[in-house]
Amino acid sequence: MEDYKQYIQQLRHDFAKQTLLEEQVDNNPMVQFEKWFKEAVDAKVMEAQAFSLATVSEMGQPSIRIVYLRNFSENGFVFYTNYQSKKAKDVLVNSMVCMNFFWPELERQIRIEGDIAKIPASESDEYFKMRPKGSQVGSWASQQSSVLKNREDLDEKIKYYEEINKNKQIERPEHWGGYIIKPNYYEFWQGRPSRVHDRIAFDLEFNGSWTKKRLAP
């Protein structure tokens, strides 16, 4: 294997597009998130709704993967997945998770920590009806994170569920649905020159209010 040390050390980018001062940040972190999210969408950031989701297993092993944000409100952040997946098994034993949005085009990231729970089945049903039929079929055919013999095995399952659902509306499988992450910590990061970045964080207090603070880079 080649030595990439020198090559990687040359991969440097000096952030200089914007600043982030305390007076620029709303005192409600969800309002600030909405502002930045809209700016990311308006800037045509690729997959602006994608975020890294970190969970921790029963054995204390962290795992991280990319998932898609499907809704957000003052109540929290919603995404959908298979309830038999590794992340679902992790949150059964440890409901504390972390999510991270990274928008390099804007030199921004947002880290959010919080507690995760399933959303009501009726909300998952409503969203499932909006999904493309191929995605609905895939929800039935794939036992997420389970071991497959080969790709053909999965393709056969997809064909099977396509056939039996050819002329009818596909119902949501019980093993698939939504989660909501209820935040207790936010951190808004704006890249700045010489790695002296702006970091504004929020902690949720016991009375439900948020404390805003600046962190050293």
PyRosetta script that sets phi, psi and omega in degrees:
from pyrosetta import init, pose_from_sequence

init()
pose = pose_from_sequence("MEDYKQYIQQLRHDFAKQTLLEEQVDNNPMVQFEKWFKEAVDAKVMEAQAFSLATVSEMGQPSIRIVYLRNFSENGFVFYTNYQSKKAKDVLVNSMVCMNFFWPELERQIRIEGDIAKIPASESDEYFKMRPKGSQVGSWASQQSSVLKNREDLDEKIKYYEEINKNKQIERPEHWGGYIIKPNYYEFWQGRPSRVHDRIAFDLEFNGSWTKKRLAP")
pose.set_psi(1, 139.0)
pose.set_omega(1, -179.4)
pose.set_phi(2, -70.5)
pose.set_psi(2, 156.5)
pose.set_omega(2, 176.6)
pose.set_phi(3, -89.1)
pose.set_psi(3, 111.8)
pose.set_omega(3, -176.4)
pose.set_phi(4, -96.9)
pose.set_psi(4, 5.2)
pose.set_omega(4, -175.2)
pose.set_phi(5, -55.3)
pose.set_psi(5, -51.5)
pose.set_omega(5, -177.7)
pose.set_phi(6, -65.6)
pose.set_psi(6, -40.2)
pose.set_omega(6, -179.8)
pose.set_phi(7, -62.4)
pose.set_psi(7, -46.0)
pose.set_omega(7, -178.6)
pose.set_phi(8, -65.0)
pose.set_psi(8, -38.4)
pose.set_omega(8, -179.0)
pose.set_phi(9, -64.7)
pose.set_psi(9, -21.3)
pose.set_omega(9, 178.8)
pose.set_phi(10, -84.7)
pose.set_psi(10, -9.4)
pose.set_omega(10, -179.4)
pose.set_phi(11, -83.0)
pose.set_psi(11, 76.8)
pose.set_omega(11, -178.5)
pose.set_phi(12, -121.1)
pose.set_psi(12, 138.7)
pose.set_omega(12, 177.9)
pose.set_phi(13, -133.0)
pose.set_psi(13, 127.2)
pose.set_omega(13, -179.6)
pose.set_phi(14, -93.5)
pose.set_psi(14, 117.1)
pose.set_omega(14, -177.3)
pose.set_phi(15, -76.5)
pose.set_psi(15, 130.9)
pose.set_omega(15, -176.1)
pose.set_phi(16, -153.4)
pose.set_psi(16, 16.6)
pose.set_omega(16, -173.0)
pose.set_phi(17, -78.0)
pose.set_psi(17, -43.0)
pose.set_omega(17, -172.9)
pose.set_phi(18, -145.0)
pose.set_psi(18, 173.9)
pose.set_omega(18, 175.0)
pose.set_phi(19, -121.0)
pose.set_psi(19, 167.1)
pose.set_omega(19, 175.6)
pose.set_phi(20, -141.3)
pose.set_psi(20, 102.0)
pose.set_omega(20, 179.6)
pose.set_phi(21, -104.2)
pose.set_psi(21, 156.1)
pose.set_omega(21, -176.3)
pose.set_phi(22, -54.5)
pose.set_psi(22, -41.6)
pose.set_omega(22, -177.5)
pose.set_phi(23, -70.6)
pose.set_psi(23, -13.3)
pose.set_omega(23, 177.5)
pose.set_phi(24, -86.3)
pose.set_psi(24, -12.8)
pose.set_omega(24, -173.5)
pose.set_phi(25, -102.8)
pose.set_psi(25, 125.7)
pose.set_omega(25, 179.2)
pose.set_phi(26, -60.5)
pose.set_psi(26, 148.2)
pose.set_omega(26, 179.8)
pose.set_phi(27, -72.8)
pose.set_psi(27, -12.9)
pose.set_omega(27, 174.0)
pose.set_phi(28, -103.1)
pose.set_psi(28, 112.7)
pose.set_omega(28, -175.0)
pose.set_phi(29, -64.3)
pose.set_psi(29, -27.9)
pose.set_omega(29, 177.3)
pose.set_phi(30, -68.8)
pose.set_psi(30, -35.9)
pose.set_omega(30, 175.4)
pose.set_phi(31, -64.8)
pose.set_psi(31, -41.4)
pose.set_omega(31, 178.3)
pose.set_phi(32, -65.7)
pose.set_psi(32, -39.5)
pose.set_omega(32, 176.7)
pose.set_phi(33, -60.6)
pose.set_psi(33, -46.5)
pose.set_omega(33, -179.2)
pose.set_phi(34, -58.8)
pose.set_psi(34, -41.3)
pose.set_omega(34, 178.6)
pose.set_phi(35, -60.9)
pose.set_psi(35, -49.8)
pose.set_omega(35, -178.7)
pose.set_phi(36, -67.2)
pose.set_psi(36, -37.4)
pose.set_omega(36, -179.9)
pose.set_phi(37, -63.9)
pose.set_psi(37, -43.7)
pose.set_omega(37, 177.7)
pose.set_phi(38, -62.1)
pose.set_psi(38, -40.3)
pose.set_omega(38, 178.5)
pose.set_phi(39, -64.8)
pose.set_psi(39, -36.2)
pose.set_omega(39, 177.5)
pose.set_phi(40, -66.5)
pose.set_psi(40, -42.1)
pose.set_omega(40, 178.3)
pose.set_phi(41, -64.9)
pose.set_psi(41, -46.1)
pose.set_omega(41, -179.5)
pose.set_phi(42, -63.1)
pose.set_psi(42, -31.2)
pose.set_omega(42, 179.2)
pose.set_phi(43, -82.2)
pose.set_psi(43, 1.2)
pose.set_omega(43, 179.9)
pose.set_phi(44, 58.7)
pose.set_psi(44, 40.2)
pose.set_omega(44, 172.6)
pose.set_phi(45, -62.0)
pose.set_psi(45, 131.1)
pose.set_omega(45, -178.8)
pose.set_phi(46, -65.4)
pose.set_psi(46, 127.9)
pose.set_omega(46, 178.3)
pose.set_phi(47, 51.9)
pose.set_psi(47, 52.3)
pose.set_omega(47, -178.7)
pose.set_phi(48, -59.9)
pose.set_psi(48, -24.6)
pose.set_omega(48, -178.3)
pose.set_phi(49, -84.1)
pose.set_psi(49, -2.7)
pose.set_omega(49, -178.6)
pose.set_phi(50, -82.9)
pose.set_psi(50, 137.2)
pose.set_omega(50, 175.6)
pose.set_phi(51, -142.6)
pose.set_psi(51, 155.7)
pose.set_omega(51, 175.4)
pose.set_phi(52, -83.2)
pose.set_psi(52, 131.5)
pose.set_omega(52, 178.3)
pose.set_phi(53, -115.0)
pose.set_psi(53, 121.2)
pose.set_omega(53, 179.2)
pose.set_phi(54, -106.1)
pose.set_psi(54, 131.5)
pose.set_omega(54, 174.7)
pose.set_phi(55, -127.7)
pose.set_psi(55, 167.4)
pose.set_omega(55, 179.1)
pose.set_phi(56, -130.2)
pose.set_psi(56, 131.8)
pose.set_omega(56, -176.3)
pose.set_phi(57, -78.8)
pose.set_psi(57, 175.7)
pose.set_omega(57, 177.3)
pose.set_phi(58, -59.5)
pose.set_psi(58, -29.7)
pose.set_omega(58, -179.5)
pose.set_phi(59, -88.2)
pose.set_psi(59, 2.5)
pose.set_omega(59, 179.6)
pose.set_phi(60, 84.6)
pose.set_psi(60, 13.5)
pose.set_omega(60, -179.9)
pose.set_phi(61, -87.4)
pose.set_psi(61, 117.4)
pose.set_omega(61, 176.8)
pose.set_phi(62, -72.1)
pose.set_psi(62, 147.5)
pose.set_omega(62, 172.4)
pose.set_phi(63, -135.8)
pose.set_psi(63, 148.5)
pose.set_omega(63, -179.9)
pose.set_phi(64, -140.7)
pose.set_psi(64, 142.9)
pose.set_omega(64, 178.7)
pose.set_phi(65, -154.4)
pose.set_psi(65, 165.5)
pose.set_omega(65, 178.6)
pose.set_phi(66, -93.2)
pose.set_psi(66, 130.8)
pose.set_omega(66, 173.3)
pose.set_phi(67, -131.7)
pose.set_psi(67, 170.2)
pose.set_omega(67, -178.2)
pose.set_phi(68, -106.2)
pose.set_psi(68, 130.0)
pose.set_omega(68, 171.1)
pose.set_phi(69, -69.5)
pose.set_psi(69, 131.4)
pose.set_omega(69, -178.9)
pose.set_phi(70, -115.6)
pose.set_psi(70, -15.6)
pose.set_omega(70, 175.3)
pose.set_phi(71, -168.1)
pose.set_psi(71, 154.6)
pose.set_omega(71, 171.7)
pose.set_phi(72, -152.4)
pose.set_psi(72, 150.9)
pose.set_omega(72, -179.5)
pose.set_phi(73, -158.4)
pose.set_psi(73, -174.1)
pose.set_omega(73, 176.9)
pose.set_phi(74, -60.1)
pose.set_psi(74, -21.3)
pose.set_omega(74, -179.3)
pose.set_phi(75, -77.8)
pose.set_psi(75, -24.9)
pose.set_omega(75, -179.9)
pose.set_phi(76, 144.5)
pose.set_psi(76, -163.5)
pose.set_omega(76, -173.7)
pose.set_phi(77, -114.7)
pose.set_psi(77, 131.6)
pose.set_omega(77, -173.7)
pose.set_phi(78, -113.2)
pose.set_psi(78, 135.0)
pose.set_omega(78, 169.7)
pose.set_phi(79, -140.2)
pose.set_psi(79, 168.4)
pose.set_omega(79, -176.5)
pose.set_phi(80, -125.5)
pose.set_psi(80, 148.8)
pose.set_omega(80, -178.2)
pose.set_phi(81, -164.9)
pose.set_psi(81, -178.0)
pose.set_omega(81, 175.8)
pose.set_phi(82, -85.2)
pose.set_psi(82, 129.0)
pose.set_omega(82, -178.5)
pose.set_phi(83, -73.3)
pose.set_psi(83, -3.5)
pose.set_omega(83, 176.5)
pose.set_phi(84, -103.1)
pose.set_psi(84, 3.9)
pose.set_omega(84, -177.0)
pose.set_phi(85, -73.5)
pose.set_psi(85, 169.9)
pose.set_omega(85, 179.1)
pose.set_phi(86, -62.4)
pose.set_psi(86, -41.7)
pose.set_omega(86, -179.5)
pose.set_phi(87, -64.4)
pose.set_psi(87, -35.6)
pose.set_omega(87, 178.1)
pose.set_phi(88, -66.3)
pose.set_psi(88, -39.6)
pose.set_omega(88, 177.2)
pose.set_phi(89, -66.5)
pose.set_psi(89, -37.4)
pose.set_omega(89, 178.3)
pose.set_phi(90, -61.9)
pose.set_psi(90, -46.9)
pose.set_omega(90, -173.8)
pose.set_phi(91, -73.9)
pose.set_psi(91, -13.8)
pose.set_omega(91, 173.4)
pose.set_phi(92, -66.5)
pose.set_psi(92, -32.2)
pose.set_omega(92, -177.9)
pose.set_phi(93, -103.3)
pose.set_psi(93, -18.2)
pose.set_omega(93, 178.9)
pose.set_phi(94, -148.8)
pose.set_psi(94, 103.4)
pose.set_omega(94, -174.4)
pose.set_phi(95, -83.6)
pose.set_psi(95, 0.4)
pose.set_omega(95, 178.2)
pose.set_phi(96, -86.9)
pose.set_psi(96, 125.1)
pose.set_omega(96, -176.6)
pose.set_phi(97, -132.6)
pose.set_psi(97, 171.0)
pose.set_omega(97, 176.7)
pose.set_phi(98, -136.0)
pose.set_psi(98, 137.6)
pose.set_omega(98, 176.6)
pose.set_phi(99, -122.9)
pose.set_psi(99, 148.7)
pose.set_omega(99, -177.9)
pose.set_phi(100, -143.0)
pose.set_psi(100, 123.5)
pose.set_omega(100, 173.1)
pose.set_phi(101, -99.4)
pose.set_psi(101, 134.3)
pose.set_omega(101, 176.4)
pose.set_phi(102, -128.8)
pose.set_psi(102, 120.0)
pose.set_omega(102, -179.2)
pose.set_phi(103, -120.0)
pose.set_psi(103, 84.6)
pose.set_omega(103, -174.6)
pose.set_phi(104, -61.7)
pose.set_psi(104, -29.6)
pose.set_omega(104, 179.6)
pose.set_phi(105, -60.9)
pose.set_psi(105, -28.9)
pose.set_omega(105, 179.3)
pose.set_phi(106, -105.1)
pose.set_psi(106, 0.8)
pose.set_omega(106, -177.8)
pose.set_phi(107, 55.9)
pose.set_psi(107, 47.3)
pose.set_omega(107, -176.5)
pose.set_phi(108, -134.8)
pose.set_psi(108, 151.4)
pose.set_omega(108, 166.5)
pose.set_phi(109, -146.7)
pose.set_psi(109, 155.8)
pose.set_omega(109, 178.0)
pose.set_phi(110, -131.2)
pose.set_psi(110, 124.1)
pose.set_omega(110, 176.1)
pose.set_phi(111, -107.6)
pose.set_psi(111, 133.1)
pose.set_omega(111, -176.7)
pose.set_phi(112, -133.5)
pose.set_psi(112, 126.3)
pose.set_omega(112, 176.2)
pose.set_phi(113, -111.2)
pose.set_psi(113, 148.5)
pose.set_omega(113, 179.7)
pose.set_phi(114, 179.7)
pose.set_psi(114, -170.1)
pose.set_omega(114, -177.8)
pose.set_phi(115, -106.6)
pose.set_psi(115, 140.3)
pose.set_omega(115, -175.0)
pose.set_phi(116, -113.4)
pose.set_psi(116, 146.2)
pose.set_omega(116, 177.5)
pose.set_phi(117, -152.5)
pose.set_psi(117, 157.8)
pose.set_omega(117, 175.7)
pose.set_phi(118, -69.7)
pose.set_psi(118, 146.0)
pose.set_omega(118, 173.5)
pose.set_phi(119, -85.4)
pose.set_psi(119, 165.4)
pose.set_omega(119, 178.5)
pose.set_phi(120, -58.5)
pose.set_psi(120, 145.9)
pose.set_omega(120, -178.7)
pose.set_phi(121, -58.2)
pose.set_psi(121, -33.8)
pose.set_omega(121, -179.1)
pose.set_phi(122, -63.1)
pose.set_psi(122, -34.8)
pose.set_omega(122, 178.2)
pose.set_phi(123, -71.7)
pose.set_psi(123, -37.9)
pose.set_omega(123, 176.0)
pose.set_phi(124, -65.6)
pose.set_psi(124, -39.4)
pose.set_omega(124, 177.3)
pose.set_phi(125, -59.5)
pose.set_psi(125, -44.8)
pose.set_omega(125, -177.9)
pose.set_phi(126, -62.7)
pose.set_psi(126, -44.1)
pose.set_omega(126, 179.6)
pose.set_phi(127, -68.5)
pose.set_psi(127, -40.1)
pose.set_omega(127, -177.7)
pose.set_phi(128, -59.2)
pose.set_psi(128, -37.1)
pose.set_omega(128, 179.7)
pose.set_phi(129, -63.8)
pose.set_psi(129, -25.0)
pose.set_omega(129, -178.8)
pose.set_phi(130, -84.2)
pose.set_psi(130, -12.9)
pose.set_omega(130, -175.7)
pose.set_phi(131, -73.2)
pose.set_psi(131, 150.2)
pose.set_omega(131, 173.1)
pose.set_phi(132, -59.4)
pose.set_psi(132, 149.4)
pose.set_omega(132, -175.9)
pose.set_phi(133, -58.8)
pose.set_psi(133, -37.1)
pose.set_omega(133, 178.6)
pose.set_phi(134, -59.9)
pose.set_psi(134, -39.4)
pose.set_omega(134, 178.5)
pose.set_phi(135, -70.3)
pose.set_psi(135, -35.5)
pose.set_omega(135, 176.8)
pose.set_phi(136, -63.0)
pose.set_psi(136, -44.9)
pose.set_omega(136, 177.9)
pose.set_phi(137, -60.2)
pose.set_psi(137, -44.9)
pose.set_omega(137, -179.5)
pose.set_phi(138, -59.6)
pose.set_psi(138, -32.6)
pose.set_omega(138, 178.9)
pose.set_phi(139, -64.7)
pose.set_psi(139, -31.8)
pose.set_omega(139, 176.7)
pose.set_phi(140, -81.3)
pose.set_psi(140, -39.8)
pose.set_omega(140, -171.6)
pose.set_phi(141, -76.0)
pose.set_psi(141, -31.3)
pose.set_omega(141, -173.5)
pose.set_phi(142, -99.4)
pose.set_psi(142, 119.7)
pose.set_omega(142, 169.5)
pose.set_phi(143, -90.8)
pose.set_psi(143, 84.8)
pose.set_omega(143, -167.3)
pose.set_phi(144, -51.4)
pose.set_psi(144, 134.0)
pose.set_omega(144, 178.5)
pose.set_phi(145, 76.9)
pose.set_psi(145, -3.3)
pose.set_omega(145, 176.1)
pose.set_phi(146, -79.7)
pose.set_psi(146, 161.9)
pose.set_omega(146, -177.6)
pose.set_phi(147, -82.4)
pose.set_psi(147, 132.2)
pose.set_omega(147, 176.2)
pose.set_phi(148, -107.5)
pose.set_psi(148, 146.5)
pose.set_omega(148, 174.9)
pose.set_phi(149, -65.8)
pose.set_psi(149, -42.3)
pose.set_omega(149, -179.2)
pose.set_phi(150, -169.5)
pose.set_psi(150, 177.5)
pose.set_omega(150, -179.3)
pose.set_phi(151, -65.5)
pose.set_psi(151, -35.5)
pose.set_omega(151, -178.2)
pose.set_phi(152, -60.0)
pose.set_psi(152, -34.4)
pose.set_omega(152, 178.9)
pose.set_phi(153, -60.7)
pose.set_psi(153, -43.9)
pose.set_omega(153, 177.9)
pose.set_phi(154, -67.0)
pose.set_psi(154, -43.0)
pose.set_omega(154, -179.8)
pose.set_phi(155, -60.2)
pose.set_psi(155, -37.1)
pose.set_omega(155, 178.8)
pose.set_phi(156, -66.0)
pose.set_psi(156, -39.3)
pose.set_omega(156, 178.4)
pose.set_phi(157, -65.6)
pose.set_psi(157, -39.9)
pose.set_omega(157, 178.0)
pose.set_phi(158, -62.2)
pose.set_psi(158, -45.2)
pose.set_omega(158, 178.5)
pose.set_phi(159, -60.8)
pose.set_psi(159, -40.3)
pose.set_omega(159, -180.0)
pose.set_phi(160, -61.1)
pose.set_psi(160, -49.2)
pose.set_omega(160, -177.9)
pose.set_phi(161, -72.0)
pose.set_psi(161, -28.8)
pose.set_omega(161, 172.9)
pose.set_phi(162, -63.7)
pose.set_psi(162, -42.1)
pose.set_omega(162, -176.5)
pose.set_phi(163, -68.1)
pose.set_psi(163, -47.0)
pose.set_omega(163, -175.8)
pose.set_phi(164, -74.3)
pose.set_psi(164, -14.4)
pose.set_omega(164, 179.2)
pose.set_phi(165, -112.2)
pose.set_psi(165, 17.3)
pose.set_omega(165, -172.0)
pose.set_phi(166, -57.0)
pose.set_psi(166, -44.4)
pose.set_omega(166, -172.4)
pose.set_phi(167, -116.2)
pose.set_psi(167, 29.8)
pose.set_omega(167, 179.7)
pose.set_phi(168, -148.3)
pose.set_psi(168, 162.7)
pose.set_omega(168, 177.5)
pose.set_phi(169, -73.0)
pose.set_psi(169, 135.0)
pose.set_omega(169, -178.0)
pose.set_phi(170, -85.8)
pose.set_psi(170, 126.6)
pose.set_omega(170, 178.3)
pose.set_phi(171, -84.8)
pose.set_psi(171, 152.0)
pose.set_omega(171, 178.5)
pose.set_phi(172, -68.7)
pose.set_psi(172, 129.1)
pose.set_omega(172, 175.1)
pose.set_phi(173, -69.9)
pose.set_psi(173, 147.8)
pose.set_omega(173, -178.8)
pose.set_phi(174, -64.4)
pose.set_psi(174, -22.0)
pose.set_omega(174, -178.2)
pose.set_phi(175, -87.2)
pose.set_psi(175, 11.6)
pose.set_omega(175, -178.8)
pose.set_phi(176, -133.6)
pose.set_psi(176, 136.7)
pose.set_omega(176, 178.4)
pose.set_phi(177, 176.7)
pose.set_psi(177, -164.9)
pose.set_omega(177, -172.0)
pose.set_phi(178, -105.9)
pose.set_psi(178, 158.2)
pose.set_omega(178, 172.6)
pose.set_phi(179, -125.8)
pose.set_psi(179, 154.3)
pose.set_omega(179, 171.7)
pose.set_phi(180, -123.6)
pose.set_psi(180, 133.4)
pose.set_omega(180, 176.3)
pose.set_phi(181, -101.7)
pose.set_psi(181, 120.2)
pose.set_omega(181, -178.9)
pose.set_phi(182, -101.4)
pose.set_psi(182, 109.6)
pose.set_omega(182, -170.4)
pose.set_phi(183, -70.7)
pose.set_psi(183, 147.2)
pose.set_omega(183, 167.8)
pose.set_phi(184, -127.2)
pose.set_psi(184, -1.4)
pose.set_omega(184, 178.9)
pose.set_phi(185, -154.4)
pose.set_psi(185, 136.1)
pose.set_omega(185, 173.3)
pose.set_phi(186, -127.5)
pose.set_psi(186, 147.8)
pose.set_omega(186, 168.7)
pose.set_phi(187, -139.8)
pose.set_psi(187, 121.8)
pose.set_omega(187, 178.3)
pose.set_phi(188, -101.9)
pose.set_psi(188, 123.5)
pose.set_omega(188, -174.4)
pose.set_phi(189, -118.4)
pose.set_psi(189, 125.8)
pose.set_omega(189, 176.1)
pose.set_phi(190, -119.7)
pose.set_psi(190, 122.2)
pose.set_omega(190, 179.9)
pose.set_phi(191, -63.3)
pose.set_psi(191, 139.0)
pose.set_omega(191, 178.4)
pose.set_phi(192, -134.7)
pose.set_psi(192, 161.6)
pose.set_omega(192, -178.9)
pose.set_phi(193, -58.7)
pose.set_psi(193, 151.5)
pose.set_omega(193, 175.1)
pose.set_phi(194, 60.0)
pose.set_psi(194, 25.6)
pose.set_omega(194, 178.5)
pose.set_phi(195, 64.1)
pose.set_psi(195, 17.0)
pose.set_omega(195, 176.3)
pose.set_phi(196, -94.6)
pose.set_psi(196, 72.0)
pose.set_omega(196, -170.5)
pose.set_phi(197, -77.1)
pose.set_psi(197, 160.9)
pose.set_omega(197, 173.1)
pose.set_phi(198, -92.1)
pose.set_psi(198, 130.9)
pose.set_omega(198, 177.8)
pose.set_phi(199, -134.6)
pose.set_psi(199, 115.9)
pose.set_omega(199, 176.3)
pose.set_phi(200, -116.2)
pose.set_psi(200, 123.4)
pose.set_omega(200, -175.1)
pose.set_phi(201, -118.1)
pose.set_psi(201, 157.9)
pose.set_omega(201, 177.7)
pose.set_phi(202, -130.6)
pose.set_psi(202, 134.1)
pose.set_omega(202, 172.3)
pose.set_phi(203, -113.2)
pose.set_psi(203, 136.9)
pose.set_omega(203, 177.2)
pose.set_phi(204, -83.5)
pose.set_psi(204, 124.9)
pose.set_omega(204, 179.5)
pose.set_phi(205, -89.4)
pose.set_psi(205, 167.2)
pose.set_omega(205, -177.4)
pose.set_phi(206, -62.4)
pose.set_psi(206, -27.8)
pose.set_omega(206, -179.1)
pose.set_phi(207, -85.9)
pose.set_psi(207, 4.6)
pose.set_omega(207, 177.5)
pose.set_phi(208, 91.3)
pose.set_psi(208, -2.7)
pose.set_omega(208, 178.4)
pose.set_phi(209, -88.1)
pose.set_psi(209, 167.2)
pose.set_omega(209, -179.2)
pose.set_phi(210, -113.8)
pose.set_psi(210, 137.5)
pose.set_omega(210, 174.9)
pose.set_phi(211, -103.4)
pose.set_psi(211, 124.5)
pose.set_omega(211, -178.8)
pose.set_phi(212, -99.8)
pose.set_psi(212, 138.7)
pose.set_omega(212, -179.6)
pose.set_phi(213, -151.1)
pose.set_psi(213, 155.7)
pose.set_omega(213, 174.1)
pose.set_phi(214, -97.1)
pose.set_psi(214, 137.7)
pose.set_omega(214, 178.0)
pose.set_phi(215, -110.0)
pose.set_psi(215, 146.2)
pose.set_omega(215, 174.6)
pose.set_phi(216, -67.9)
pose.set_psi(216, 144.5)
pose.set_omega(216, -179.1)
pose.set_phi(217, -73.2)
pose.dump_pdb("model.pdb")
